[in-house]
Amino acid sequence: GMSCYLGGPFSKDNLWSRRRWLTSIAILCGAWLGKFSDTDAKDYELSRYEDTLRILVDSILPADDLTPAASTLSVHSQLLAIAQQDATLGRLISQGCGWLEQTYGALSALNTAQIEQLLQAMSVADWESGPRVFFHEIRDRSVQLYYADSRSWAGLAVNRPPQYLGYPAAVEE
């Protein structure tokens, strides 16, 4: 099958098969418990996770022909700013990005397909596992921040942020 380089502490010089890569993701997702310490967000150096968070939000909301990537709209920076005031989000970012970096190394060393496989595995991990909680919280907050910016509306039949129930009138036209 297809082989890919697994950047990270496992085996820096090994080529891994796709099956082994996916198996390792599943095992690691199961290994990370979703229990967070009671440390304040200000005790974390959240800025050190900026690159990992940028790659993560851009993988969730990439650029296309009409709209910019999430980082172009500073979604990752906004998340870090919110996390400075929100201890729970600060812990989640610190532990989630820390886990990703410790497990896989720099996300910038992974290719698009590997990151998509990683996000897919995180999104379907056990309900209360750290990777799933981290993925869904970052995804939901990123989508909210992204679509709050009018630059993300290019090509949409809207002139204000998309509404929870959509725009029935626009669809009926």
HELIX and SHEET records of a PDB file:
HELIX    1   1 ARG A   18  ALA A   31  1                                  14    
HELIX    2   2 ALA A   41  ASP A   43  5                                   3    
HELIX    3   3 LEU A   46  TYR A   49  5                                   4    
HELIX    4   4 GLU A   50  ILE A   60  1                                  11    
HELIX    5   5 ALA A   70  LEU A   73  5                                   4    
HELIX    6   6 VAL A   75  GLN A   85  1                                  11    
HELIX    7   7 ALA A   87  TYR A  104  1                                  18    
HELIX    8   8 LEU A  107  ALA A  109  5                                   3    
HELIX    9   9 THR A  112  SER A  123  1                                  12    
HELIX   10  10 GLY A  130  TYR A  147  1                                  18    
HELIX   11  11 SER A  150  TRP A  153  5                                   4    
HELIX   12  12 PRO A  168  GLU A  172  1                                   5    
SHEET    1   A 2 SER A   3  TYR A   5  0                                        
SHEET    2   A 2 LEU A  15  SER A  17 -1                                        
END                                                                             
